[in-house]
Amino acid sequence: MALINALVVGIETAARLNRCVGRVPHEGLGFHGPGLYGTFASVASAANTLGLSADQTVHALGHAGQQRSEEHTSELQSPYVI
């Protein structure tokens, strides 16, 4: 049951992010939808599985967002990005 609950939390998180960000041309800005949504969806699933509090979950999501933005910045600065 914990696995199903974690899957539902992850899918719901990704769907809500898509609904909020989907109207912004984020792919034109260099963001890839699955990489953006999947980052937060996986953290939400893990937080649910680990039984983190709301405050701990917010911190985990913040760390994930920071990590994702650093990866995006390094991708933009890489000479190998086409």
Secondary structure, 3 states (H helix, E strand, C coil): CHHHHHHHHHHHHHHHHHHHHCCCCHHHHCCCHHHHHHHHHHHHHHHHHHCCCHHHHHHHHHHHHHHHHHHHHHHHHCCCCC
